[in-house]
Amino acid sequence: MIRILLAEDQTLVLGAMAALLRLEPDFEVAGAATNGREAFDMCERLQPDIVLTDIEMPLMTGLELATQLKERRLGAKVIVVTTFGRSGYLRRAMEAGVRGYLLKDAPVDALAAAIRAVHGGGRAIAPELAMESWSGGADPLTERERQVLRLAGEGKSSGDIARQVHLSEGTVRNYLSEAISKLNAANRVEAYRMARDAGWL
């Protein structure tokens, strides 16, 4: 049996995916999490073979989850199932050690085939995304710039961001200024929008 952990913050989608996967004779849904932090904790406890995760989730994104699993060498292979088909997301997913990347509108049999392929040591990338990933521009942002820009895009002030990421307010402003400059944006709001549209957040 292939033991699968699901990580998806939309309860309806989570329930539907679990129900569909349970119809496959060689799949076992070992657990389901509604945020990235919960998914990581469950991976440590349940040791699944495969983690199916969305990208945008509370507390820890799917890409951060994949990075943590890779760094801790927990052995679970990650497949991203998301609505985000931008090249920047796929490139970052590959860097995080993700083995599969599918869009949520993929047919169920494609998802099942991807799970089996990744479990067997292969990769499963939606072909249209693989082509697009090589035509998109490179991500100019550092991880810290990406972090503070993401928080700024959520409406947090420099002071709020500083407290959350344990930096001085001046340092946060410097990171935001660097990100704005690299993206040739007019301000932090425009920089956030541009980075998000490119799939760099």
ABEGO torsion letter per residue (X at the ends): XBBBBBBBABAAAAAAAAAAAAABAABBBABBBABAAAAAAAAAAAGBABBBBBABBBGBBAAAAAAAAAAAGAGBBBBBBBABABAAAAAAAAAAGBABBBBAABBAAAAAAAAAAAAAGBBBBBAAAAAAAAABBBBABBAAAAAAAAAAAAGBBAAAAAAAAGBBAAAAAAAAAAAAAAAGBABAAAAAAAAAAAGAX
